[in-house]
């Protein structure tokens, strides 16, 4: 009997909210979570804006004595995972712990701790380095902490493929359950690079928007006047579960994971290939793996970073896959409201896609003001749209040419 994978729980820590309700309402209303950065002085930075997580109190999820031992990206992961598990209603004490695991994605890991400890080393010497430095910076610390929180002893690892990291992590979760290695995976991605070194590095790369006088207008995917992405931080976590396991406990099923597609451009370390061939193939593979046809897809949550080259190549890729129908297919970028969560982007965007299916509403691409002749699809400009979404694709494409697409849909009979 074929094993099927469904989504039964979701949790977020994002610039648009820490609950599913707040997150979805802000997406639906087209609100921006981008502001001038408040946590450090950005005077000397070309980009001074970001999707900063403000008001996050890790002590709500983590013992106060333990918070200093856990990097910010892992704190986000613990909190979002806790929200997702509660949302799913699952009681792990009733399951075989070796049949439950964690897969997560992160582009960089404990970057905050790397910066802080480097400063300590230079200013105070090696003897002042914290014994918690290595456990905090390890990229796998986020998945390890989630596993320890719930006693999950099955497969556990972190994928690193830049902006595609959490799509790859969720693809792995899907494959693990399909292969009968486990029944439940807590999966997603987390990132916390909105700090001096992270911001400075992306500024040096000239990848970020410099629209500092209008932060909420800065992320403008597919708009002709886009000038770069907005660096953000946050986490999305989901509970992937084998269908019969979910039915057996009476779980609420949000959507079914239908197929995955994964490719690489093998072209350039930061720029996408101009014809979008790798991205197109990822979408084609996800559709084929799902056992559906291109005409069955009713919505694409785009990678849509608001950079010149990415938005153009993704548009070309969509046309390659869907032909003339591409012009009638709703495509939107929730990065227009959140900015770019890097390793946390794909998971938070898959959650947005799931909620589109559940609620029959497609979130908008805000700040779409001036059409670009080379980006000429239906980007659901500025206002959410009511529409029945049966099958959707969520795209994530990362530096290094990594392309990952997930195809999800309403639960099939």
C-alpha positions as CSV (number, residue, x, y, z in Angstrom):
1,X,0.0,0.0,0.0
2,X,1.3,3.4,-1.0
3,X,2.3,5.6,2.0
4,X,1.0,9.1,1.6
5,X,2.2,12.2,3.5
6,X,0.0,14.9,4.9
7,X,0.5,18.1,6.8
8,X,-1.2,18.2,10.2
9,X,0.5,21.0,12.1
10,X,2.2,24.3,11.4
11,X,4.0,27.0,13.4
12,X,5.8,30.3,12.6
13,X,8.0,32.9,14.1
14,X,8.1,35.6,11.4
15,X,8.2,39.4,11.0
16,X,4.4,39.0,10.3
17,X,3.6,37.3,13.5
18,X,4.2,34.4,15.9
19,X,0.8,32.7,15.5
20,X,-0.8,31.2,12.4
21,X,-3.7,33.5,12.8
22,X,-1.6,36.7,12.9
23,X,0.6,35.4,10.1
24,X,-2.2,34.6,7.8
25,X,-4.2,37.7,8.5
26,X,-1.2,39.9,7.8
27,X,-0.5,38.0,4.5
28,X,-4.1,38.3,3.4
29,X,-4.2,42.0,4.2
30,X,-1.0,42.7,2.4
31,X,0.8,44.1,5.4
32,X,4.6,44.5,5.4
33,X,6.8,43.3,8.3
34,X,9.8,45.3,7.0
35,X,11.1,48.2,9.0
36,X,14.3,50.1,9.7
37,X,16.6,47.9,11.7
38,X,16.4,48.7,15.4
39,X,18.7,46.2,17.1
40,X,22.0,47.7,16.0
41,X,23.4,50.9,14.4
42,X,23.1,50.7,10.6
43,X,24.5,54.1,9.8
44,X,27.4,52.8,7.7
45,X,25.4,50.1,5.9
46,X,24.0,50.6,2.4
47,X,20.9,48.7,3.4
48,X,19.4,49.7,6.7
49,X,16.1,47.8,6.7
50,X,15.0,44.3,7.4
51,X,12.3,41.9,8.5
52,X,13.4,42.0,12.1
53,X,11.8,39.7,14.7
54,X,10.8,42.2,17.5
55,X,9.2,41.2,20.8
56,X,10.3,37.6,20.7
57,X,10.7,36.3,24.2
58,X,12.5,32.9,24.1
59,X,11.7,32.4,27.8
60,X,8.1,31.7,26.7
61,X,9.4,28.4,25.2
62,X,12.7,27.8,26.8
63,X,13.8,27.6,30.4
64,X,15.4,31.0,31.2
65,X,18.5,29.3,32.5
66,X,19.0,27.6,29.1
67,X,18.4,30.5,26.7
68,X,22.0,31.6,26.8
69,X,23.1,28.2,25.7
70,X,20.9,28.4,22.5
71,X,21.6,30.6,19.5
72,X,18.8,32.8,18.2
73,X,18.1,30.6,15.1
74,X,17.6,27.5,17.4
75,X,15.4,29.6,19.7
76,X,13.2,30.4,16.7
77,X,13.2,26.7,15.8
78,X,12.1,25.5,19.3
79,X,9.3,28.1,19.5
80,X,8.0,27.4,16.0
81,X,8.2,23.7,16.4
82,X,6.3,23.9,19.7
83,X,3.6,25.9,18.0
84,X,3.4,23.4,15.1
85,X,3.2,20.4,17.5
86,X,0.5,22.0,19.5
87,X,-1.3,22.9,16.3
88,X,-1.2,19.3,15.2
89,X,-2.5,17.9,18.5
90,X,-0.1,15.0,18.3
91,X,1.0,13.3,21.6
92,X,4.5,11.9,20.9
93,X,4.4,9.9,24.2
94,X,1.9,7.6,22.4
95,X,4.3,6.9,19.5
96,X,7.5,4.9,19.0
97,X,10.1,7.6,19.4
98,X,12.3,6.0,16.8
99,X,9.5,6.4,14.2
100,X,9.4,10.2,14.8
101,X,12.2,12.6,13.7
102,X,13.3,16.1,12.7
103,X,14.6,17.5,9.5
104,X,15.4,21.2,9.2
105,X,17.1,23.6,6.9
106,X,19.3,26.6,7.6
107,X,21.6,28.5,5.3
108,X,24.2,29.5,7.9
109,X,23.3,28.4,11.4
110,X,24.5,30.1,14.5
111,X,25.7,33.2,12.9
112,X,24.9,35.5,15.9
113,X,27.2,33.4,18.1
114,X,30.0,33.3,15.5
115,X,30.0,37.1,15.4
116,X,29.8,37.6,19.2
117,X,32.5,35.0,19.9
118,X,34.8,36.4,17.3
119,X,34.6,39.7,19.0
120,X,35.3,38.1,22.4
121,X,38.4,36.3,20.9
122,X,39.8,39.5,19.5
123,X,39.1,41.7,22.5
124,X,39.5,39.3,25.4
125,X,41.5,36.3,24.2
126,X,40.8,32.6,23.7
127,X,40.3,31.7,27.3
128,X,37.1,33.8,27.4
129,X,35.4,31.7,24.7
130,X,32.3,30.2,26.0
131,X,32.1,26.4,26.3
132,X,28.7,26.7,24.6
133,X,30.2,28.3,21.5
134,X,30.4,25.1,19.4
135,X,27.1,23.6,20.5
136,X,25.4,27.0,19.7
137,X,26.9,27.5,16.2
138,X,26.4,23.9,15.0
139,X,23.9,24.0,12.2
140,X,22.3,20.8,13.4
141,X,21.7,22.3,16.9
142,X,18.3,23.5,15.8
143,X,17.1,20.0,14.9
144,X,18.8,18.5,17.9
145,X,17.0,20.9,20.3
146,X,13.7,20.2,18.7
147,X,14.3,16.5,19.0
148,X,15.2,16.8,22.7
149,X,12.2,18.9,23.4
150,X,9.8,16.2,22.2
151,X,11.9,13.1,22.7
152,X,12.1,12.3,19.0
153,X,14.7,9.6,18.4
154,X,14.2,8.9,14.7
155,X,16.0,10.5,11.7
156,X,17.5,13.9,12.6
157,X,19.6,16.2,10.4
158,X,19.9,19.7,8.8
159,X,20.1,20.5,5.1
160,X,22.1,23.5,3.9
161,X,21.4,24.8,0.4
162,X,21.1,28.6,1.0
163,X,17.6,29.8,0.3
164,X,16.4,26.4,-0.8
165,X,17.5,24.8,2.5
166,X,14.1,24.2,4.1
167,X,12.5,23.0,0.9
168,X,15.2,20.3,0.8
169,X,14.6,19.5,4.4
170,X,10.9,19.1,3.8
171,X,11.6,17.0,0.7
172,X,13.7,14.7,2.9
173,X,10.9,14.5,5.4
174,X,8.5,13.5,2.7
175,X,10.9,10.8,1.3
176,X,11.6,9.4,4.8
177,X,7.9,8.9,5.5
178,X,7.2,7.6,2.0
179,X,10.0,5.1,2.5
180,X,8.5,3.7,5.7
181,X,11.6,4.9,7.8
182,X,9.4,7.0,10.0
183,X,5.8,8.0,10.5
184,X,6.1,11.6,11.7
185,X,8.7,14.3,10.9
186,X,8.8,17.8,12.4
187,X,10.3,19.7,9.6
188,X,11.0,23.2,8.4
189,X,13.8,25.8,8.6
190,X,15.2,28.6,10.6
191,X,17.6,31.6,10.1
192,X,18.8,34.5,12.2
193,X,21.4,36.4,10.2
194,X,19.9,39.9,10.6
195,X,22.9,41.1,12.6
196,X,26.0,43.3,11.7
197,X,28.1,40.7,10.0
198,X,25.2,39.2,8.1
199,X,23.8,42.5,6.9
200,X,27.3,43.7,6.0
201,X,28.0,40.6,4.0
202,X,24.9,40.9,1.9
203,X,25.5,44.6,1.5
204,X,29.0,43.9,0.2
205,X,27.4,41.4,-2.3
206,X,25.1,44.3,-3.5
207,X,22.1,41.9,-3.2
208,X,20.0,44.0,-0.9
209,X,17.4,46.8,-1.5
210,X,18.7,50.3,-0.5
211,X,15.2,51.8,-0.4
212,X,15.9,52.9,3.2
213,X,13.5,55.8,3.1
214,X,10.5,53.5,2.5
215,X,11.1,50.1,4.1
216,X,7.7,48.7,3.6
217,X,8.0,49.5,-0.2
218,X,11.5,48.0,-0.5
219,X,10.6,44.3,-1.3
220,X,8.9,44.5,-4.6
221,X,9.1,41.2,-6.5
222,X,8.6,41.3,-10.3
223,X,8.2,45.1,-10.2
224,X,10.3,47.0,-12.8
225,X,11.9,49.2,-10.0
226,X,13.0,46.3,-7.8
227,X,16.5,46.8,-6.5
228,X,17.3,43.8,-4.4
229,X,15.9,41.6,-1.6
230,X,15.2,42.5,2.0
231,X,17.1,40.5,4.6
232,X,14.9,39.0,7.3
233,X,14.9,36.4,10.0
234,X,12.5,33.8,11.3
235,X,11.3,30.2,11.2
236,X,8.6,28.0,9.8
237,X,7.9,24.5,11.1
238,X,5.4,21.8,10.0
239,X,4.3,18.4,11.1
240,X,4.5,15.9,8.2
241,X,2.7,12.7,8.9
242,X,1.8,9.4,7.2
243,X,-1.8,9.6,6.2
244,X,-3.1,6.5,8.0
245,X,-1.2,7.5,11.2
246,X,-2.8,10.9,11.0
247,X,-6.3,9.3,10.4
248,X,-5.7,6.9,13.3
249,X,-5.5,9.7,15.8
250,X,-8.2,11.8,14.3
251,X,-5.8,14.6,13.2
252,X,-6.9,17.7,11.3
253,X,-5.3,17.4,7.9
254,X,-4.4,20.7,6.2
255,X,-3.1,19.4,2.9
256,X,-1.3,16.5,1.2
257,X,2.4,16.6,0.1
258,X,2.2,15.3,-3.5
259,X,5.6,15.6,-5.1
260,X,9.1,17.1,-5.0
261,X,11.5,18.4,-7.6
262,X,15.2,19.1,-7.0
263,X,17.9,20.3,-9.5
264,X,21.0,22.5,-9.6
265,X,21.9,25.1,-12.2
266,X,25.7,24.2,-12.1
267,X,26.2,27.7,-13.4
268,X,27.2,30.4,-10.9
269,X,27.6,30.7,-7.1
270,X,25.0,33.5,-6.8
271,X,23.3,34.2,-10.1
272,X,20.6,32.0,-11.6
273,X,21.0,30.7,-15.1
274,X,19.2,33.2,-17.4
275,X,16.9,30.8,-19.1
276,X,15.6,29.4,-15.8
277,X,16.2,25.8,-17.0
278,X,17.1,24.4,-13.6
279,X,14.1,26.0,-11.9
280,X,11.8,24.9,-14.7
281,X,13.0,21.3,-14.4
282,X,12.5,21.4,-10.6
283,X,8.9,22.3,-11.2
284,X,8.4,19.7,-13.9
285,X,9.8,17.0,-11.6
286,X,7.6,18.0,-8.7
287,X,4.5,17.9,-11.0
288,X,5.6,14.5,-12.5
289,X,6.3,13.1,-9.0
290,X,2.9,14.3,-7.8
291,X,1.2,12.4,-10.6
292,X,-0.6,15.5,-11.8
293,X,-0.6,17.6,-15.0
294,X,0.6,21.2,-15.3
295,X,-2.9,22.3,-16.0
296,X,-3.9,20.9,-12.6
297,X,-1.8,23.5,-10.8
298,X,-3.8,26.5,-9.7
299,X,-1.3,28.6,-7.8
300,X,2.5,29.1,-7.5
301,X,4.1,30.6,-4.4
302,X,7.1,32.0,-6.1
303,X,10.7,32.3,-4.8
304,X,10.2,35.9,-5.9
305,X,13.1,37.6,-4.1
306,X,12.8,41.1,-5.6
307,X,16.2,40.9,-7.4
308,X,16.6,41.7,-11.0
309,X,17.9,38.4,-12.1
310,X,15.9,35.9,-9.9
311,X,12.5,37.4,-10.8
312,X,13.3,37.4,-14.5
313,X,14.6,33.8,-14.6
314,X,11.8,32.5,-12.4
315,X,9.3,34.1,-14.8
316,X,11.0,32.4,-17.8
317,X,11.0,29.1,-15.9
318,X,7.2,29.3,-15.2
319,X,6.6,30.0,-18.9
320,X,8.7,27.0,-19.9
321,X,6.7,24.7,-17.7
322,X,3.2,26.0,-18.3
323,X,3.4,27.5,-21.8
324,X,0.5,29.9,-22.7
325,X,-1.3,28.9,-19.5
326,X,1.4,30.6,-17.5
327,X,-0.3,33.9,-18.2
328,X,-3.5,32.8,-16.5
329,X,-1.8,31.1,-13.5
330,X,-1.8,33.1,-10.3
331,X,1.8,33.6,-9.0
332,X,2.6,35.6,-5.9
333,X,5.6,36.3,-3.7
334,X,5.0,36.5,0.0
335,X,8.6,37.8,0.3
336,X,7.0,41.1,-0.7
337,X,5.6,41.3,2.8
338,X,8.2,39.3,4.9
339,X,11.4,39.9,3.1
340,X,13.8,37.0,2.7
341,X,14.1,34.5,5.6
342,X,16.9,32.6,3.8
343,X,16.9,29.1,5.3
344,X,13.6,29.8,6.9
345,X,12.0,31.1,3.7
346,X,10.8,27.9,2.1
347,X,9.1,26.6,5.2
348,X,7.3,29.8,6.0
349,X,6.2,30.1,2.4
350,X,4.9,26.5,2.2
351,X,2.8,27.3,5.3
352,X,1.4,30.3,3.4
353,X,0.7,28.0,0.4
354,X,-1.1,25.5,2.7
355,X,-3.2,28.3,4.2
356,X,-4.1,29.4,0.6
357,X,-5.4,25.9,-0.1
358,X,-7.3,25.8,3.2
359,X,-8.8,29.3,3.0
360,X,-9.4,29.7,-0.7
361,X,-7.4,32.9,-0.8
362,X,-4.2,33.7,-2.6
363,X,-1.9,36.2,-0.8
364,X,-0.8,39.2,-2.9
365,X,2.5,40.4,-4.2
366,X,2.5,43.9,-2.6
367,X,4.5,46.9,-4.0
368,X,3.8,45.8,-7.5
369,X,3.5,49.3,-9.1
370,X,5.4,49.4,-12.4
371,X,5.1,46.3,-14.7
372,X,8.3,44.9,-16.1
373,X,8.1,43.8,-19.7
374,X,10.2,40.7,-18.9
375,X,8.1,39.8,-15.9
376,X,4.6,39.7,-17.4
377,X,2.7,37.1,-15.5
378,X,-0.3,37.4,-13.1
379,X,1.5,38.2,-9.8
380,X,-1.7,38.8,-7.9
381,X,-0.8,42.5,-7.5
382,X,-1.3,44.3,-4.2
383,X,-4.6,42.7,-3.1
384,X,-5.4,39.1,-2.0
385,X,-7.6,37.2,-4.3
386,X,-10.3,34.6,-3.5
387,X,-9.7,31.5,-5.6
388,X,-10.1,27.8,-5.2
389,X,-6.6,26.3,-4.8
390,X,-6.6,22.6,-5.3
391,X,-2.9,22.0,-6.2
392,X,-0.1,24.4,-5.7
393,X,3.7,24.7,-6.1
394,X,6.0,26.4,-3.7
395,X,9.4,27.3,-5.2
396,X,12.7,28.0,-3.5
397,X,16.0,28.7,-5.4
398,X,19.2,29.3,-3.5
399,X,22.7,30.7,-4.1
400,X,24.8,27.9,-5.6
401,X,22.1,27.2,-8.2
402,X,20.0,25.0,-5.8
403,X,16.4,24.6,-7.0
404,X,13.7,22.9,-5.0
405,X,10.0,22.8,-5.7
406,X,7.2,21.2,-3.6
407,X,3.8,20.3,-5.0
408,X,1.0,20.1,-2.4
409,X,-2.8,19.9,-2.7
410,X,-6.0,19.2,-1.0
411,X,-6.3,15.7,0.4
412,X,-7.2,13.3,-2.3
413,X,-9.7,10.5,-1.8
